[in-house]
Amino acid sequence: MTQTERTVLTIYAVIVIVWPIRHVAITIIFGMFDFLTLRSPRYTAADPPLVTAIIPAKDEEASLPECLRSVCAQSYPNLEILVVNDRSTDRTAAVAESIAAEDPRVRVVTIESLPPGWTGKTHALHVASEQARGDWFWFLDADTRHHPDSLSIVMEYARETGAALASLVPEMRCDTFWERVVQPLSGIVLMRSFPLHAVNNDRKPLAFANGQYILIRRDSYAKCGGHVTVRDRFVEDIYLARAVKAQGDPIRVAMGTEISSTRMYTSLPQIVRGWSRIMWDSMGRSAWPLVGKILEPLIFSQTFLIAAAIGLIAWLRHGWGPFPAWMLGLSVVHLILQISVLYRMYRVSSPKTAIDAIWYPLAGFVSDWILLKSIWMCMTGNVTWRGTSYGNKKSPVRQTCK
């Protein structure tokens, strides 16, 4: 081999070695996670506090029935339920009213307009919180479903840990090809910026919550300013958790794939639009962190394609020899290692479809597309979500791109 070939091979070998190190790293990190399962303790203390479940729903007639019925079926004994019909144009209101007629704990709150300075979800949650009677608020997305003991388990988790805010990362229900391939990876990209062992450490400032499932004590919510504080945010959950932790109240986030699930998006366009919005706002609407999230997988993941191409070209031009053999062999090892790492990571959030980690190289290109779209949003400040456009001169969106 020439000196240049040896240098290329050495650099690529270093990149490949990163992946077995990642196997060790995720084993250690997973060991520091909190997992809530069907074997976790339930809340059994006497005189349980009133919990108000709050479900914002804008055009959710398809997903709301299962979500609402799973909430109504909770074993936790002291529960009221508010469904916020937020400017829906479909049968969301009729669905909510029909279930409310069957269960006196359910009330429907109707919102007909969005005031300036608010995103739709934050306004819906704020309006409902003002009408809630509970000592705790249980914020849920309409695309979630819950085991009957889910609330009882998370209430006990909050009691045991002393958390003022307890949040859950549910199972990702992935029914279509693109959901199974892209959704878990997008979740991984986000969660790498908010490692749960650091989030759950009271001595560290890092904060995170998942708005699909947040249980928060009323007094802590009021003290931090509630959703008024995060009224122009698209990932209000993260910024609400940040406000709670900044005031000295403990927060806890656990994995809960056995007791809760969600189906976020159902098509590739929805996945790209939804996750680009999440990445944009969660990274502070700054382009540089997003650029970093593109460069890292380009170097450590997608280089297996470049290595394979280099090996094939060297073979075709100069015949079979040590250099093409090593490059092609390492590229195969690289691919196997990264898929095995991603399989383990997919299993944490989407255990039923983790085998689709085999499509990780394809998912990586879609992830790049999402991140590039996020960068473009950062440059323009324009966002359209659930039929509402933000980012024009009258928009609530803060221009904080750097």
N, C-alpha and C positions, 0 to 999 in steps of 0.2 A: 504494500500500500504506500501511496505517496504521503508526504507530511500533511498535505491538505486533507486527504481522506482520513488520516488518523485523527486530525483535529475535529473534523465533522463528526466522526464516530464517537469520540470522547464526549463532545457536547451533547450529542443525542443520548448517550448512555446515562449521563447525569440526569437528563429530563426523565428518562424511563425509571430510574432509581427512586424518583420522588413518589411513585405510586405505591410500592410496598411500604414506604414510610407512612403514606396516608392510611393504609390499612391499620397500622399500629395506632395512628393518631385518632382515627374514628372509634376504635375500640376503647380508647381511654376516654374520649369525649362522651360517647354514648353511656359509659358507666357513670358519668356525672349528671345525666339527665334525670328528671323526675318523670316517672311513667305512672299514669292512673289507668287501672284496668278494672275488670269486673270483680277482681279479688281485693280491690282497695276498700278500706273501711268507709261506711256510710255515716251520715250525720245522725246521731241518736240522742243528742242532748235534749233535755226537757225545754219546753217553751221555745220552739224554733222561731227565729225572726222571720218576719214577712219578707219574701223576695218578690220583686216585680220583674217579670220577664218582659223585655221590650224588643219587638220584632219590626224593624222598618221594612216596608214592602212597597216597591214601585214597580208595577207591572209584573207581579209575581204569582199570577193565578195558577201557573203550572206547578211551582215548587211549594207554595205556601201551605196547601192542605196537609201534606205529609209532615212538614216542619211543625205546624201548629198542633196537629194531633199528637205528635211525639212530645211536645211541651205539655199539653194537657194530660198526658199519661204519666207525668213524673210522680214518683213515689214521695217526694218531699212534700210534707203536709201543709205548708203555709205559703201559698203561691197565688199571685194575681198575674194576669197576662194582658199586655197592651199590644195591639197590632196597629201600626201606623200606616194607614193608607196614604201614601205620599204622591199625590198628583197622578195616580194611576189612570190609564186609559183603557185597561182591559177589565176583567171580572175580579180583580183583587178584592175590591170592597165587598162584592157579593159573597165571595168565598169566606172572607173573614166574618161577615155578619151571620152567615149560616152556621158557622161553628160557635160564634158567640151566643146564638140562640139555643144551642145545646148545652153550653157550659157557662154558668153565671160568673166564673172567674175571668172570662175573656171580655175585654172591652175594645172597641175600635175607635181610634183617633184619626180624624180626617184632616189632611193638609191640602190646601188648594193652590197655594202659591209659595214661591221660594224668595225670601227677602234678599236684598243685596248683601254681599259679604259672607254668604254661607254656601257650603256645598250641600247637596241634597240630603245625604245621609246624616251629616252632623246636625242639620236643622231638625230632621225627623226625630233623632234621638233626644235632642234638647227639649223639643215640645213635649215628648212623652215623659221625660224625666220630671217635668214640672207638674204632671198629672199623676205621677206614680206615688203610691202610698208606702212602698216597701222600705225596710231598713237596708236592704241590699238591692242593687239593680243588676239584672242578668241580661246583658246586651247580646242579641243573637242575629245572625243573618237568616234570611228567609230560605236560603238554599241548604240549610243544615237539617240534620235529623239526630235524635238523641235517644239513647237507651233510657228506660224508665228510671234508673238509679243515677243517671248522669249528674243532675243537680245535687243530689244528696252526697255523692262522692266528692264533687268539687267544693261544696260547702264544708265538708269535713277536712279536705285538703287545706282550705283557707284557714279554718280554725286551728289545725295542727301547726301550721307554719306561721300563724299570726299575720297573714297577708291581708292588706286592705284591698288589693286587687289580685284576683286569680284568673288566669287565662288558660285556654286549652288550644293545643294544636290537634285538630281532629283528623280522622282518616280522609284522604282525598278519594272520593268516588270518581273513577275514571272509566267511562263507558265506551268512548270512541277511540280510534287509533291515536289521534293527535293529543287527546287528553292523557292517555296512558303514557305517551312518549314525552310530552313537553311539561305537563303540569308538575310532576315531582321534581324535575330538574329546576324549574323556575322557583319552586319553594326552597330548594337547596341553595340556589344563588342568593336568595333573600336572607335565609337563616344564617348563612356564613357571616353576614354582617352583624348578626344579633345572636351570638352563641348563648344558649340558654343557661349554661353554667355560670356565665358572667352576669346575665340578666338577673338570675336568682340570688346573686351575691349582694347583700345589702351594702357592702363596702365599695362596690363599683358603681359608677354613675350610669352605665349602659342600661337602657330600658327598652322593653318590647312588650307588646300585647297583640293578640290576634282578635280582630274585631268580629270574627265569626262566633266567638265565644268569650265574653268577658263578664266576670262576676266582680262587682265593685261595691264596697261599703258606701252607703249614702253620704255619711259625713265626710269621708275622704274625697268623694266626688265633688261635693259642694266646696270643700276647702281649696281644691285646685282650680276651681272655676268651671268645672264640668266641660261640656262641649262648646260653651262660649269661648273657652281658651283656644280651642282647635277648630273653630268654625269654618276656616277656609282650607282645611286639609282634606286630602283624598285618602290618606292612611291615618285617619284620626286616632286609630287604636294605638299606634306607636307613640304619637305625640301626647295622647292622654296618659299613657303609661309613664312617659318621661316626666310629665307634670306631677303625677302622683309620687314617683320616686324622688323627685327633686325636693318635695316638701317633707321628706323623711319617712313616708309610709312604705312598708315593705310590699313588693310585688313578687308574684310567683307565676311561672309558666310551666305547664307540664304537657307531655305527649299523652293524647287520649284517644287513640284510634279505635279502642274497643267500646268506648262509651259515647262517641260522637262522630259524625261524618259530615262531609260537605261535597257538593258538586258545584264548583265555582263557575266554570265556563264549559260550553258544550260544542264549540267549533273552533277551528284554528283562528279565524279572524277575531273571535271573542277572546281567545287566549292571548293573542298578540296585543289587542287593545287593552285588556284588563291588566296584564302583567306589566306592560310599558307604563301605565299610569301608576301602578304600585311601586315599580322601581324608581321612577322619576321622583315621586314625593318622598319615599322612604330614604332616599339618598340626599335629602335636603334640597332637591331641585338644582343640584350642582352637577355639571357635566363630568368633572374629573373622576369622582368615584366610579361613575358608569364606564368611563374609558378603561379604568383599571380592571373592571369586571369583564371587559372584552379581551384585554391583552392577556390576562392570566390563563384562560383556557386556550387561547391561540398558541401560547407557548407550551403549555404542559399537556394539552389534550389533542388538539388538532394537528400537531406536528407529526403524528404517526402517518398521516396522509402524505406529508412532504417527504418523510423518510422513506416511505414505500415507493414514492415516485422517483426519488434519487437512486434508490437501489435498482429499480427496474431500468432506468435510463443507463446507469453504469453497466448493467448486465448486457443490455442491447448494444451499447457502443463498444464495450471492451471485452465482452464475454464474461463467463462465470468466474468469480474469484472471491477472495476473502472479503473485500469491501462490499459488493452487492449482497453477499451471503449474510454478513453481519447486519447490514442496514435492513434487509427484508426480514431477517429473523427477529431483530429488536422491534421492528414495527408491529409484528404479530404479537410479541410479548407485551408491548405497550398497549395494544388494543385489548388484549385479554385482561391485563391488570386494571385498566381504567374501567372496563365494564364490570369487573368483579367488585371494585370499590363502589361504583354507582349502584350496583344491585343492592348492596348492603344499605346504602343511603336511601334508595327508593323504598325499601322495605319498611323504613321507619314511618313514612307518611302515607304510603300506598301499598300495604303489604300484599293485597290481592293481585296486583298487576306489576309487581317488581320485576318480573321476567322481561318486561319491556325495556329494561335498562340496556338490552342488546342493541337498541336503536339509539344509544347515547350519541354516536357521531352525528346522526341526523338531528337529534334534539339540540345539539350544540350549535348548529347553524341557525335553528329557529331562535335559540336564546340570544345569539348575536343580533338577529333581526329585532328582537324585542328591545335589547339594550340600545341599539342604534336609534330606534324609534323614541326611546326615552331621552336620548341625547338631543334629538330633534325637538322634542317637547320642551326640553330645558332651554334650548336656543330661542324658541318661539313663544313659549308660555301658553300655547293654545291647547286646550283639552276639551274633548266632547265625551260625556259619560252619561249613559242612560237618558239620552235625549236632551240633555242640557249642555250648552256650550259655555265654557269658561275660558278666560284668558284675553278677552277683548278689553276695550277701555273701561267697561263697566264691570269687569270681572273681579271676583274676590281673590283670584290667584295672586299670590305675592311673587314678585320677580326676584328670585334669590340666586339666579344662575351665576356661576363663578367661572 
